[in-house]
Amino acid sequence: MSTEDSAQILSVPQSTNGVEDAEYEDYVSQRNATIEREMAAAATYDKFLVTLAGGALGLSMTFLSDIVGKDAKAVLPLLFWPWVLLGLSLACSLMGHLFSQYSFRAFVKALDSAMQARIDSKETAKEVKVATWHINVMNWLALACLFSGLIWMADSLRRVVDL
């Protein structure tokens, strides 16, 4: 995030243009809560997903080196696709994080526009819905890749043990 973006997001419009004090306070409260949720949601979800995918990759590598040992090269083809899926899960998580930043910025801008122009709340909701679509896609792709990779890896490791 550039310094200019940060300044724009964190600066609350001061002109109320005849808006009631209570309505303006509600606006500022919602705006600040949205910024706080951006930080908390991104941190929690990304840590969880990255921990799961990274842990699964690490566990499978430990399994290869400690249990399979010298025959690990023969097993690597079985783990190729699970590792690709887990890597994609990590990549989608990172993309989702990036999109969430843009989405929260869009919501803050929509709140700012709604307050300054006093437009109908349906317009604000429409802008936010468009901005959050990308986050949902990345989050679902990250989860799908994570679970697919975990299932595929479990099956591959089961085959290794059966060898």
C-alpha positions as a Markdown table, in Angstrom:
| # | Residue | x | y | z |
|---|---|---|---|---|
| 1 | Met | 0.0 | 0.0 | 0.0 |
| 2 | Ser | 1.5 | 3.3 | -1.0 |
| 3 | Thr | 1.7 | 6.3 | 1.4 |
| 4 | Glu | -0.8 | 8.1 | -0.7 |
| 5 | Asp | -3.3 | 5.2 | -0.4 |
| 6 | Ser | -2.8 | 5.0 | 3.3 |
| 7 | Ala | -3.4 | 8.7 | 3.7 |
| 8 | Gln | -6.6 | 8.6 | 1.7 |
| 9 | Ile | -8.0 | 5.6 | 3.6 |
| 10 | Leu | -7.1 | 6.8 | 7.0 |
| 11 | Ser | -8.3 | 10.4 | 6.5 |
| 12 | Val | -11.9 | 10.9 | 7.3 |
| 13 | Pro | -13.8 | 13.6 | 5.4 |
| 14 | Gln | -14.4 | 16.4 | 7.8 |
| 15 | Ser | -17.1 | 18.2 | 5.9 |
| 16 | Thr | -20.5 | 17.0 | 7.0 |
| 17 | Asn | -22.6 | 19.0 | 4.5 |
| 18 | Gly | -25.5 | 19.4 | 6.8 |
| 19 | Val | -25.5 | 15.7 | 8.0 |
| 20 | Glu | -26.7 | 15.2 | 11.5 |
| 21 | Asp | -24.0 | 14.7 | 14.1 |
| 22 | Ala | -25.3 | 11.3 | 15.0 |
| 23 | Glu | -25.3 | 10.1 | 11.4 |
| 24 | Tyr | -21.8 | 11.4 | 10.9 |
| 25 | Glu | -20.6 | 9.6 | 14.0 |
| 26 | Asp | -22.2 | 6.4 | 12.8 |
| 27 | Tyr | -20.4 | 6.9 | 9.5 |
| 28 | Val | -17.1 | 7.4 | 11.1 |
| 29 | Ser | -17.7 | 4.4 | 13.4 |
| 30 | Gln | -18.6 | 2.1 | 10.5 |
| 31 | Arg | -15.6 | 3.3 | 8.5 |
| 32 | Asn | -13.2 | 2.7 | 11.3 |
| 33 | Ala | -14.7 | -0.7 | 12.1 |
| 34 | Thr | -14.3 | -1.7 | 8.4 |
| 35 | Ile | -10.6 | -0.7 | 8.5 |
| 36 | Glu | -10.1 | -2.8 | 11.7 |
| 37 | Arg | -11.9 | -5.8 | 10.2 |
| 38 | Glu | -9.6 | -5.6 | 7.2 |
| 39 | Met | -6.6 | -6.0 | 9.3 |
| 40 | Ala | -8.1 | -8.7 | 11.6 |
| 41 | Ala | -9.7 | -10.8 | 8.8 |
| 42 | Ala | -6.7 | -10.8 | 6.6 |
| 43 | Ala | -4.4 | -11.8 | 9.4 |
| 44 | Thr | -6.5 | -14.6 | 10.8 |
| 45 | Tyr | -7.5 | -16.3 | 7.6 |
| 46 | Asp | -4.1 | -16.1 | 5.9 |
| 47 | Lys | -2.3 | -17.4 | 9.0 |
| 48 | Phe | -4.7 | -20.3 | 9.2 |
| 49 | Leu | -4.5 | -21.3 | 5.5 |
| 50 | Val | -0.7 | -20.8 | 5.3 |
| 51 | Thr | -0.2 | -22.8 | 8.4 |
| 52 | Leu | -2.2 | -25.7 | 7.1 |
| 53 | Ala | -0.7 | -25.8 | 3.6 |
| 54 | Gly | 2.8 | -25.1 | 4.8 |
| 55 | Gly | 2.5 | -27.7 | 7.6 |
| 56 | Ala | 1.2 | -30.3 | 5.2 |
| 57 | Leu | 4.2 | -29.7 | 2.8 |
| 58 | Gly | 6.6 | -29.8 | 5.7 |
| 59 | Leu | 5.0 | -33.0 | 7.2 |
| 60 | Ser | 5.2 | -34.8 | 3.8 |
| 61 | Met | 8.8 | -33.8 | 3.3 |
| 62 | Thr | 9.7 | -35.0 | 6.8 |
| 63 | Phe | 7.8 | -38.3 | 6.0 |
| 64 | Leu | 9.9 | -38.7 | 2.9 |
| 65 | Ser | 13.2 | -38.1 | 4.6 |
| 66 | Asp | 12.6 | -39.9 | 7.9 |
| 67 | Ile | 10.4 | -42.8 | 6.9 |
| 68 | Val | 10.9 | -43.5 | 3.2 |
| 69 | Gly | 14.6 | -42.5 | 3.3 |
| 70 | Lys | 16.7 | -43.6 | 0.4 |
| 71 | Asp | 13.7 | -44.7 | -1.7 |
| 72 | Ala | 12.3 | -41.1 | -1.6 |
| 73 | Lys | 13.1 | -40.5 | -5.3 |
| 74 | Ala | 10.8 | -43.3 | -6.3 |
| 75 | Val | 8.0 | -41.7 | -4.3 |
| 76 | Leu | 8.4 | -38.1 | -5.5 |
| 77 | Pro | 6.1 | -38.6 | -8.6 |
| 78 | Leu | 3.3 | -39.6 | -6.2 |
| 79 | Leu | 3.7 | -36.4 | -4.3 |
| 80 | Phe | 4.1 | -34.0 | -7.3 |
| 81 | Trp | 0.4 | -33.1 | -7.7 |
| 82 | Pro | -0.4 | -32.8 | -4.0 |
| 83 | Trp | 2.6 | -30.5 | -3.6 |
| 84 | Val | 1.4 | -28.5 | -6.6 |
| 85 | Leu | -2.1 | -28.1 | -5.1 |
| 86 | Leu | -0.7 | -27.1 | -1.7 |
| 87 | Gly | 1.5 | -24.6 | -3.5 |
| 88 | Leu | -1.5 | -23.3 | -5.4 |
| 89 | Ser | -3.4 | -23.0 | -2.1 |
| 90 | Leu | -0.6 | -20.8 | -0.7 |
| 91 | Ala | -0.6 | -18.7 | -3.9 |
| 92 | Cys | -4.4 | -18.3 | -3.8 |
| 93 | Ser | -4.2 | -17.3 | -0.2 |
| 94 | Leu | -1.7 | -14.6 | -1.1 |
| 95 | Met | -3.8 | -13.4 | -4.0 |
| 96 | Gly | -6.9 | -13.4 | -1.7 |
| 97 | His | -5.0 | -11.2 | 0.8 |
| 98 | Leu | -4.2 | -8.8 | -2.0 |
| 99 | Phe | -7.7 | -8.7 | -3.2 |
| 100 | Ser | -9.0 | -8.1 | 0.3 |
| 101 | Gln | -6.9 | -5.0 | 0.6 |
| 102 | Tyr | -8.5 | -3.6 | -2.5 |
| 103 | Ser | -12.0 | -4.7 | -1.4 |
| 104 | Phe | -11.7 | -2.9 | 1.9 |
| 105 | Arg | -10.4 | 0.2 | 0.2 |
| 106 | Ala | -13.4 | 0.1 | -2.1 |
| 107 | Phe | -15.7 | -0.2 | 0.8 |
| 108 | Val | -14.2 | 2.8 | 2.6 |
| 109 | Lys | -14.4 | 4.8 | -0.7 |
| 110 | Ala | -18.0 | 3.7 | -1.0 |
| 111 | Leu | -18.8 | 4.8 | 2.5 |
| 112 | Asp | -17.0 | 8.1 | 1.8 |
| 113 | Ser | -19.1 | 8.6 | -1.4 |
| 114 | Ala | -22.3 | 7.7 | 0.4 |
| 115 | Met | -21.6 | 10.2 | 3.1 |
| 116 | Gln | -20.6 | 13.0 | 0.9 |
| 117 | Ala | -23.2 | 12.6 | -1.8 |
| 118 | Arg | -25.8 | 11.1 | 0.6 |
| 119 | Ile | -26.7 | 8.5 | -2.0 |
| 120 | Asp | -28.9 | 5.5 | -1.4 |
| 121 | Ser | -27.3 | 2.6 | 0.5 |
| 122 | Lys | -28.1 | 0.2 | -2.3 |
| 123 | Glu | -25.4 | 1.9 | -4.4 |
| 124 | Thr | -22.9 | 1.4 | -1.7 |
| 125 | Ala | -23.8 | -2.3 | -1.3 |
| 126 | Lys | -23.4 | -2.8 | -5.1 |
| 127 | Glu | -19.9 | -1.3 | -5.1 |
| 128 | Val | -18.8 | -3.5 | -2.2 |
| 129 | Lys | -20.3 | -6.6 | -3.7 |
| 130 | Val | -18.3 | -6.2 | -6.9 |
| 131 | Ala | -15.1 | -5.5 | -4.9 |
| 132 | Thr | -15.5 | -8.6 | -2.6 |
| 133 | Trp | -16.2 | -11.1 | -5.4 |
| 134 | His | -12.5 | -11.5 | -6.1 |
| 135 | Ile | -11.8 | -12.3 | -2.5 |
| 136 | Asn | -14.4 | -15.0 | -2.4 |
| 137 | Val | -13.0 | -16.6 | -5.5 |
| 138 | Met | -9.5 | -16.7 | -4.2 |
| 139 | Asn | -10.5 | -17.9 | -0.8 |
| 140 | Trp | -12.6 | -20.8 | -2.3 |
| 141 | Leu | -9.8 | -21.7 | -4.7 |
| 142 | Ala | -7.3 | -21.7 | -1.8 |
| 143 | Leu | -9.5 | -24.0 | 0.2 |
| 144 | Ala | -10.2 | -26.3 | -2.7 |
| 145 | Cys | -6.5 | -26.6 | -3.5 |
| 146 | Leu | -5.7 | -27.1 | 0.2 |
| 147 | Phe | -8.2 | -29.9 | 0.7 |
| 148 | Ser | -7.5 | -31.5 | -2.7 |
| 149 | Gly | -3.8 | -31.5 | -2.0 |
| 150 | Leu | -4.3 | -32.9 | 1.5 |
| 151 | Ile | -6.5 | -35.7 | 0.2 |
| 152 | Trp | -4.2 | -36.5 | -2.7 |
| 153 | Met | -1.2 | -36.4 | -0.4 |
| 154 | Ala | -2.8 | -38.8 | 2.1 |
| 155 | Asp | -3.6 | -41.2 | -0.7 |
| 156 | Ser | -0.1 | -41.0 | -2.0 |
| 157 | Leu | 1.5 | -41.5 | 1.4 |
| 158 | Arg | -0.8 | -44.5 | 1.9 |
| 159 | Arg | 0.5 | -46.0 | -1.3 |
| 160 | Val | 4.1 | -45.4 | -0.1 |
| 161 | Val | 3.4 | -47.2 | 3.1 |
| 162 | Asp | 1.9 | -50.1 | 1.2 |
| 163 | Leu | 5.0 | -50.5 | -0.9 |
